[in-house]
Amino acid sequence: MDQLPVLLGVGGVVLLASVLAVRVSIRLGLPSLLLYLAIGVLLGEAGFGIRFDNPGLTQSLGLAALVMILAEGGLTTRWSAVKPALGRGIALSTVAVVASVAVTGAALHWLLGLDWRLALLWGAVLASTDAAAVFSVLRTAGIGHRLTGALELESGINDAPAYIAVVVLAEGTTVDWTLPLLVVYELTAGLVIGLAFGWLGGFALRRAALPATGLYPLATVAVCVVAYSSGQLLHASGLLATYVAALVLGNSRLPHRSDTLSFAEGLGWLAQIGLFVLLGLFASPGRLLDAIVPGLVAGGVVLLLARPVSVVLAMLPFRLPWREQAFLSWAGLRGAVPIVLAMIPLSQGLPGAQRLVDAVFVLVIVLTLVQGATLGPLARRLGLAKKSEPHEVEVDSAPLDELGAELLQVRIQPGSKLHGVYLSELRLPIGATISLVVRGGAGFTPQKTSRLQEHDQLLVVTTSAVRDAAERRLRAVDRAGRLARWKGESGR
């Protein structure tokens, strides 16, 4: 009991230091995950002397953190942004994974002298891109939706097939004609479970009159966690179920949606910080020195051979320009996920697994430095980066159950075509009205002759019956202006 204040104090200091590290990393131009790893190493056996060498616990905590990261990624992904890239994202997360495992395994079998099972295991561990790294880097890089959507979907989905491949190879499962059927079942069942929990969860939350606003974000995240648990218990892909459930929920008409997304973002940061600090604590600097050469060899194979080949094969049906394929090849960011996957064979005592874990640590550090620092300049050199891209209007809702009405809070983003529109031109459906406009920190009751401006916040009161129609109209004018209906924009 006397140790509790010390543990809480150390945890609070580490968390605060990790949060401040985000600002430091931005100033230095370094990915924040490296600073989190450094904090963990500093606390470990080579620094303050905290010894942590339990691979089973590390694997369990890592998977739990990965569930939170996937939930945050799915909740904050806009379906309208990734829908055009759905085919590419699926191809990258399935065909590219298979190709990457095969190419990496064959190359490392020849270069490092690994037996085929261990070489393919290395390939499976390194086949998965990292959702946290992709979400944090690409959403601020100014890349078009066609590429960022494909990469976001890939990072959210490809953990599932990579995880299945690692488990099969680590357990030494006999490879026969039933294995592809098993993989198809696990992925298909995970998809169905995710869709079911996402739809049912959104349906229930829209009709639940919870006594406190803060309960809605908790309930939303809980649905994603239960989706993962259900998937695993049904021998399906729990990781895929988590991401799909979160994606459906994040694009549903949730009460207090902005609060939910803010909570999920904070939870995602907490999971990333905890995961990277934990992995840094597990690392042994003495062992890492011996893993530098195999780590660099594996990193070179993945970056210069396996990733480009897998992207070319996956993109064959889509005929992407070579510039976009080059960017997709370079943007396969690795982070904590390969390290977590490498813990699976280590926790099972597979010979050579410790070398794999150490090499993956080295590889992740090197690739993060190389890719993280060059991704933006490469996109600009290839002509793929955009200076700015308007954000869709933000609409948040709060149910007024006793009145049969809802309150919409609308924030007009820079570049929105709502700017300059008169209230009389907005033509909201009967039963919906703008009751308040907040501009420059001051609120006023608008008239029909009032003109909307960028950065305005609108308070819209609507009956439940026309709530969807009101939001569709707002989104239509946001995208196409006052003549949205004539231009065929419905706001869906």
Phi, psi and omega per residue, in radians:
M1 nan -0.630 -3.139
D2 -1.162 -0.378 -3.128
Q3 -1.426 -0.243 -3.080
L4 -1.057 -0.828 3.112
P5 -1.046 -0.645 3.140
V6 -1.159 -0.802 -3.132
L7 -1.098 -0.767 3.119
L8 -1.141 -0.695 3.117
G9 -1.118 -0.786 3.111
V10 -1.105 -0.745 3.121
G11 -1.075 -0.733 3.123
G12 -1.132 -0.723 3.120
V13 -1.135 -0.758 3.122
V14 -1.091 -0.761 3.137
L15 -1.112 -0.759 3.130
L16 -1.118 -0.750 3.108
A17 -1.094 -0.655 3.135
S18 -1.199 -0.667 3.098
V19 -1.133 -0.771 3.103
L20 -1.137 -0.484 3.135
A21 -1.119 -0.447 3.104
V22 -1.073 -0.790 3.135
R23 -1.160 -0.708 3.125
V24 -1.107 -0.743 -3.108
S25 -1.118 -0.631 3.122
I26 -1.148 -0.737 -3.140
R27 -1.161 -0.667 -3.107
L28 -1.476 -0.219 -3.090
G29 1.318 0.384 3.139
L30 -1.862 2.545 3.045
P31 -1.099 2.367 -3.069
S32 -1.120 -0.462 -3.103
L33 -1.085 -0.534 3.105
L34 -1.159 -0.643 3.102
L35 -1.210 -0.617 3.076
Y36 -1.121 -0.768 3.076
L37 -1.043 -0.719 3.137
A38 -1.106 -0.667 3.087
I39 -1.088 -0.752 3.106
G40 -1.098 -0.759 3.114
V41 -1.101 -0.683 3.137
L42 -1.109 -0.617 3.123
L43 -1.347 -0.373 -3.002
G44 -1.342 -2.808 -2.996
E45 -1.117 -0.462 -3.135
A46 -1.514 -0.145 -3.129
G47 -2.028 -1.737 -3.120
F48 -1.380 -0.080 3.002
G49 1.554 0.204 3.083
I50 -1.288 2.103 -3.090
R51 -1.747 2.117 3.120
F52 -2.410 1.939 -3.074
D53 -2.426 0.707 -3.138
N54 -1.794 1.703 -3.079
P55 -1.163 -0.582 3.137
G56 -1.119 -0.798 3.116
L57 -1.170 -0.677 3.103
T58 -1.071 -0.742 3.108
Q59 -1.083 -0.798 -3.112
S60 -1.120 -0.825 3.124
L61 -1.153 -0.622 3.111
G62 -1.123 -0.745 3.109
L63 -1.150 -0.673 3.097
A64 -1.081 -0.745 3.095
A65 -1.134 -0.669 3.136
L66 -1.112 -0.640 3.078
V67 -1.064 -0.764 3.124
M68 -1.131 -0.693 -3.131
I69 -1.161 -0.741 3.102
L70 -1.150 -0.657 3.095
A71 -1.092 -0.788 3.116
E72 -1.113 -0.729 3.132
G73 -1.101 -0.762 3.127
G74 -1.175 -0.721 -3.115
L75 -1.141 -0.574 -3.078
T76 -1.691 0.054 3.102
T77 -1.536 2.201 3.099
R78 -1.474 2.172 -3.130
W79 -1.070 -0.624 3.140
S80 -1.102 -0.471 -3.129
A81 -1.436 -0.605 -3.061
V82 -1.707 -0.280 -3.100
K83 -1.002 -0.772 3.131
P84 -1.093 -0.354 -3.109
A85 -1.835 0.315 -3.039
L86 -1.052 -0.832 -3.124
G87 -1.087 -0.746 3.135
R88 -1.147 -0.725 -3.135
G89 -1.096 -0.736 3.123
I90 -1.155 -0.721 3.125
A91 -1.102 -0.735 3.128
L92 -1.152 -0.559 -3.077
S93 -1.567 -0.057 3.110
T94 -2.178 -1.178 -3.130
V95 -1.047 -0.768 -3.108
A96 -1.155 -0.600 3.110
V97 -1.122 -0.826 3.132
V98 -1.056 -0.801 -3.132
A99 -1.127 -0.704 -3.125
S100 -1.139 -0.728 3.108
V101 -1.063 -0.792 -3.095
A102 -1.156 -0.831 -3.094
V103 -1.172 -0.807 -3.138
T104 -1.107 -0.767 -3.139
G105 -1.073 -0.789 -3.131
A106 -1.129 -0.735 -3.121
A107 -1.163 -0.738 -3.115
L108 -1.300 -0.494 3.028
H109 -1.062 -0.669 -3.123
W110 -1.435 -0.728 -3.039
L111 -1.394 -0.705 -3.064
L112 -1.822 -0.052 3.122
G113 1.216 0.456 3.117
L114 -1.346 2.587 3.025
D115 -1.210 2.827 -2.974
W116 -1.044 -0.725 -3.117
R117 -1.101 -0.793 -3.116
L118 -1.216 -0.650 3.127
A119 -1.113 -0.773 3.099
L120 -1.167 -0.547 3.077
L121 -1.124 -0.746 3.038
W122 -1.004 -0.758 3.136
G123 -1.093 -0.708 3.139
A124 -1.172 -0.708 3.127
V125 -1.085 -0.685 -3.057
L126 -1.565 0.011 -3.074
A127 -1.378 -0.355 -3.033
S128 -1.594 2.262 2.996
T129 -1.445 2.842 -2.992
D130 -1.726 2.127 -3.098
A131 -1.091 -0.775 -3.109
A132 -1.056 -0.772 -3.122
A133 -1.152 -0.765 -3.106
V134 -1.146 -0.818 -3.113
F135 -1.081 -0.721 -3.057
S136 -1.304 -0.572 -3.064
V137 -1.520 -0.878 -2.961
L138 -1.269 -0.538 -3.085
R139 -1.239 -0.186 3.096
T140 -2.044 0.164 -3.040
A141 -1.631 -0.146 3.114
G142 1.294 0.443 3.124
I143 -1.544 2.599 -3.121
G144 -1.105 2.784 -3.074
H145 -1.096 -0.523 -3.065
R146 -1.115 -0.617 3.138
L147 -1.547 -0.826 -3.121
T148 -1.128 -0.640 3.105
G149 -1.086 -0.757 3.130
A150 -1.119 -0.743 -3.110
L151 -1.236 -0.632 3.096
E152 -1.150 -0.796 3.105
L153 -1.097 -0.720 3.128
E154 -1.041 -0.840 -3.084
S155 -1.191 -0.499 3.116
G156 -1.394 -0.475 -3.041
I157 -1.760 -0.614 -2.950
N158 -1.280 -0.172 3.022
D159 -1.061 -0.610 -3.068
A160 -1.144 -0.966 3.116
P161 -1.134 -0.603 3.107
A162 -1.127 -0.723 3.114
Y163 -1.085 -0.764 3.123
I164 -1.068 -0.767 -3.129
A165 -1.104 -0.727 3.139
V166 -1.122 -0.769 -3.139
V167 -1.102 -0.767 -3.133
V168 -1.081 -0.798 -3.098
L169 -1.269 -0.618 -3.134
A170 -1.224 -0.631 -3.124
E171 -1.467 -0.140 3.131
G172 1.220 0.541 3.132
T173 -1.065 2.395 3.124
T174 -1.109 2.248 -3.139
V175 -1.576 1.952 3.079
D176 -2.459 -2.912 -3.051
W177 -1.172 -0.304 -3.129
T178 -1.402 -0.320 -3.075
L179 -1.089 -0.841 3.090
P180 -1.023 -0.640 3.106
L181 -1.130 -0.669 3.113
L182 -1.115 -0.763 3.135
V183 -1.106 -0.771 3.123
V184 -1.069 -0.740 3.127
Y185 -1.074 -0.830 -3.075
E186 -1.081 -0.731 -3.138
L187 -1.244 -0.754 3.141
T188 -1.133 -0.787 3.127
A189 -1.126 -0.688 3.079
G190 -1.072 -0.704 3.100
L191 -1.094 -0.819 -3.122
V192 -1.111 -0.764 3.134
I193 -1.088 -0.747 3.115
G194 -1.090 -0.782 3.110
L195 -1.071 -0.744 -3.113
A196 -1.116 -0.857 -3.126
F197 -1.164 -0.645 3.110
G198 -1.112 -0.801 -3.118
W199 -1.217 -0.811 -3.125
L200 -1.151 -0.682 3.117
G201 -1.113 -0.775 3.103
G202 -1.114 -0.714 3.113
F203 -1.055 -0.782 -3.109
A204 -1.207 -0.726 -3.097
L205 -1.177 -0.577 3.121
R206 -1.188 -0.410 -3.087
R207 -1.869 0.007 -3.127
A208 -1.612 2.197 3.068
A209 -1.675 1.369 -3.108
L210 -1.279 2.553 -3.017
P211 -1.275 -0.232 -3.105
A212 -2.460 2.492 -3.131
T213 -1.042 -0.662 -3.079
G214 -1.172 -0.213 3.128
L215 -1.360 -0.429 -3.131
Y216 -1.133 -0.825 3.073
P217 -1.052 -0.695 3.125
L218 -1.082 -0.769 -3.125
A219 -1.149 -0.658 -3.136
T220 -1.114 -0.838 3.128
V221 -1.134 -0.643 3.128
A222 -1.077 -0.649 3.097
V223 -1.060 -0.733 3.134
C224 -1.125 -0.710 3.139
V225 -1.161 -0.725 3.115
V226 -1.147 -0.587 3.075
A227 -1.082 -0.739 3.097
Y228 -1.090 -0.837 -3.118
S229 -1.066 -0.748 -3.133
S230 -1.129 -0.715 3.114
G231 -1.059 -0.794 -3.132
Q232 -1.145 -0.720 -3.121
L233 -1.173 -0.475 3.127
L234 -1.639 0.256 3.124
H235 1.004 0.625 3.042
A236 -1.934 -3.069 3.123
S237 -1.477 1.785 3.117
G238 -1.166 -0.572 3.132
L239 -1.146 -0.749 3.104
L240 -1.162 -0.698 3.109
A241 -1.065 -0.678 3.127
T242 -1.090 -0.885 -3.072
Y243 -1.144 -0.743 -3.116
V244 -1.168 -0.746 3.100
A245 -1.048 -0.762 3.128
A246 -1.146 -0.672 3.131
L247 -1.121 -0.747 3.117
V248 -1.150 -0.796 -3.140
L249 -1.103 -0.749 -3.091
G250 -1.139 -0.373 3.129
N251 -1.884 0.249 3.069
S252 -1.646 2.926 3.104
R253 -1.456 1.351 -3.095
L254 -1.496 2.483 2.975
P255 -1.138 2.464 3.111
H256 0.911 0.847 -3.043
R257 -1.082 -0.738 -3.113
S258 -1.120 -0.646 3.077
D259 -1.126 -0.689 3.138
T260 -1.126 -0.763 -3.135
L261 -1.175 -0.664 3.099
S262 -1.125 -0.735 3.107
F263 -1.110 -0.759 3.140
A264 -1.117 -0.670 3.120
E265 -1.119 -0.762 3.092
G266 -1.111 -0.689 3.118
L267 -1.163 -0.656 3.090
G268 -1.107 -0.734 3.083
W269 -1.088 -0.743 3.136
L270 -1.081 -0.723 3.118
A271 -1.128 -0.744 3.116
Q272 -1.093 -0.813 -3.123
I273 -1.068 -0.863 -3.131
G274 -1.070 -0.703 -3.103
L275 -1.161 -0.852 -3.093
F276 -1.204 -0.653 3.078
V277 -1.130 -0.723 3.107
L278 -1.069 -0.769 -3.140
L279 -1.182 -0.621 3.054
G280 -1.154 -0.632 3.097
L281 -1.156 -0.607 -3.130
F282 -1.290 -0.491 -3.057
A283 -1.166 2.591 3.073
S284 -2.064 1.915 -3.109
P285 -0.962 -0.585 3.133
G286 -1.100 -0.726 3.110
R287 -1.258 -0.572 -3.087
L288 -1.117 -0.528 3.118
L289 -1.070 -0.687 3.133
D290 -1.290 -0.269 -3.084
A291 -1.710 0.047 -3.071
I292 -1.084 -0.847 -3.084
V293 -1.123 -0.937 3.115
P294 -1.087 -0.579 3.103
G295 -1.134 -0.753 3.113
L296 -1.171 -0.683 3.106
V297 -1.093 -0.833 3.141
A298 -1.109 -0.705 3.116
G299 -1.102 -0.733 3.097
G300 -1.100 -0.701 3.120
V301 -1.096 -0.810 -3.105
V302 -1.144 -0.820 -3.028
L303 -1.283 -0.710 -2.990
L304 -1.748 -0.281 -3.088
L305 -2.182 -1.092 -3.001
A306 -1.129 -0.818 -3.118
R307 -1.125 -0.855 3.103
P308 -1.044 -0.736 -3.137
V309 -1.116 -0.765 -3.113
S310 -1.150 -0.637 3.116
V311 -1.182 -0.773 3.133
V312 -1.052 -0.785 -3.141
L313 -1.145 -0.732 -3.108
A314 -1.204 -0.539 -3.067
M315 -1.625 0.049 -3.134
L316 -0.932 -0.774 -3.119
P317 -1.226 -0.269 -2.997
F318 -1.765 -0.239 3.067
R319 0.919 0.901 3.104
L320 -1.262 2.560 3.030
P321 -1.040 2.679 -3.058
W322 -1.094 -0.543 3.125
R323 -1.080 -0.758 -3.138
E324 -1.203 -0.665 3.088
Q325 -1.144 -0.655 3.103
A326 -1.117 -0.712 3.125
F327 -1.167 -0.765 3.102
L328 -1.042 -0.651 3.140
S329 -1.149 -0.700 -3.092
W330 -1.399 -0.379 -3.018
A331 -1.600 0.255 3.079
G332 -1.385 1.313 -3.000
L333 -1.235 2.345 3.056
R334 -1.834 2.578 3.129
G335 -2.594 -2.212 -3.064
A336 -1.351 -0.432 -3.029
V337 -1.011 -0.851 3.113
P338 -1.028 -0.612 3.125
I339 -1.159 -0.752 3.116
V340 -1.097 -0.755 3.127
L341 -1.118 -0.603 3.133
A342 -1.185 -0.360 3.117
M343 -1.233 -0.373 -3.093
I344 -1.115 -0.952 3.096
P345 -1.158 -0.517 3.128
L346 -1.184 -0.721 3.133
S347 -1.180 -0.369 3.107
Q348 -1.616 0.019 3.097
G349 1.268 0.466 -3.131
L350 -1.201 2.276 3.108
P351 -1.007 2.350 -3.138
G352 1.502 -0.031 -3.083
A353 -1.234 -0.592 3.141
Q354 -1.122 -0.685 3.088
R355 -1.102 -0.667 3.107
L356 -1.093 -0.825 -3.129
V357 -1.043 -0.823 -3.108
D358 -1.122 -0.725 3.133
A359 -1.143 -0.646 3.129
V360 -1.157 -0.656 3.054
F361 -0.986 -0.875 -3.129
V362 -1.072 -0.800 -3.112
L363 -1.048 -0.791 -3.114
V364 -1.089 -0.753 3.139
I365 -1.090 -0.827 -3.093
V366 -1.151 -0.841 -3.103
L367 -1.157 -0.596 3.103
T368 -1.112 -0.756 3.100
L369 -1.120 -0.807 -3.064
V370 -1.214 -0.924 -3.075
Q371 -1.279 -0.723 -3.119
G372 -1.069 -0.641 -3.104
A373 -1.398 -0.393 -3.017
T374 -1.917 -0.119 -3.045
L375 -1.125 -0.828 3.125
G376 -1.086 -0.910 3.096
P377 -1.019 -0.639 3.118
L378 -1.126 -0.752 3.136
A379 -1.074 -0.705 3.111
R380 -1.193 -0.680 -3.140
R381 -1.143 -0.610 3.125
L382 -1.449 -0.071 3.137
G383 1.304 0.488 -3.087
L384 -1.822 -0.242 -3.097
A385 -1.514 2.416 3.099
K386 -1.848 2.529 -3.122
K387 -1.103 -0.756 3.126
S388 -2.771 2.683 -3.135
E389 -2.423 2.163 -3.088
P390 -1.088 2.476 3.106
H391 -1.624 2.539 -3.134
E392 -1.170 2.609 3.140
V393 -0.989 2.434 3.130
E394 -1.604 2.217 3.121
V395 -2.187 2.099 3.087
D396 -2.057 2.617 -3.076
S397 -2.294 2.642 3.036
A398 -2.373 2.178 -3.097
P399 -1.306 2.456 3.011
L400 -1.995 1.400 -2.906
D401 -1.040 -0.766 -3.049
E402 -1.179 -0.432 -3.106
L403 -1.683 -0.101 -3.074
G404 1.112 0.617 -3.073
A405 -2.396 3.017 3.093
E406 -2.440 2.677 -3.131
L407 -1.964 2.093 3.132
L408 -1.828 2.288 3.029
Q409 -1.885 2.065 -3.024
V410 -2.010 2.291 3.081
R411 -2.040 2.132 -3.106
I412 -1.500 2.067 -3.057
Q413 -1.475 2.755 3.050
P414 -1.025 2.382 -3.119
G415 1.557 -0.083 -3.134
S416 -1.209 2.498 3.095
K417 -1.448 0.076 2.925
L418 -1.237 -0.367 -3.139
H419 -1.093 2.214 3.120
G420 1.545 -0.068 -3.131
V421 -1.410 2.291 3.039
Y422 -1.310 2.653 3.130
L423 -1.042 -0.614 3.142
S424 -1.163 -0.421 3.136
E425 -1.501 -0.178 -3.087
L426 -1.262 -0.624 3.046
R427 0.925 0.990 3.030
L428 -1.210 2.655 -3.137
P429 -1.128 2.720 3.090
I430 -1.064 2.278 -3.062
G431 1.878 -0.075 3.110
A432 -2.246 2.393 -3.135
T433 -2.617 2.610 3.057
I434 -1.534 1.997 -3.057
S435 -1.654 -0.362 -3.081
L436 -2.695 2.460 3.009
V437 -2.136 2.237 3.077
V438 -1.878 2.097 -3.094
R439 -2.357 2.128 3.141
G440 1.091 0.543 3.109
G441 1.497 -0.057 3.134
A442 -2.052 2.449 -3.129
G443 -1.822 2.606 3.071
F444 -2.615 2.729 3.088
T445 -1.495 2.064 -3.041
P446 -1.326 2.708 3.026
Q447 -1.949 3.042 -3.141
K448 -1.107 -0.441 -3.122
T449 -1.569 0.026 3.122
S450 -1.267 2.442 3.117
R451 -1.888 2.370 3.131
L452 -1.364 2.674 -3.134
Q453 -2.365 2.807 3.026
E454 -1.003 2.537 3.119
H455 1.312 -0.022 3.052
D456 -1.126 2.573 2.974
Q457 -2.013 2.219 -3.073
L458 -1.943 2.472 3.029
L459 -1.937 1.960 -3.058
V460 -1.940 2.150 3.059
V461 -1.756 2.230 -3.078
T462 -2.483 2.579 3.012
T463 -1.231 2.713 -3.125
S464 -1.067 -0.534 -3.072
A465 -1.169 -0.571 -3.073
V466 -1.945 0.210 -3.096
R467 -1.024 -0.828 -3.129
D468 -1.117 -0.729 -3.135
A469 -1.123 -0.670 3.122
A470 -1.122 -0.758 -3.141
E471 -1.172 -0.692 3.118
R472 -1.075 -0.704 3.136
R473 -1.146 -0.726 3.117
L474 -1.087 -0.762 -3.130
R475 -1.206 -0.614 3.131
A476 -1.124 -0.805 3.127
V477 -1.188 -0.603 3.084
D478 -1.038 -0.653 -3.069
R479 -1.521 -0.642 -2.963
A480 -2.166 -0.060 3.120
G481 1.507 -2.965 -3.031
R482 -1.108 -0.372 3.139
L483 -1.741 0.532 -3.057
A484 -0.999 -0.732 -3.088
R485 -1.139 -0.673 3.125
W486 -1.215 -0.462 3.141
K487 -1.543 0.052 3.079
G488 1.414 0.236 3.132
E489 -1.527 2.072 -3.107
S490 -1.721 -0.261 -3.123
G491 1.472 0.101 -3.127
R492 -1.320 nan nan
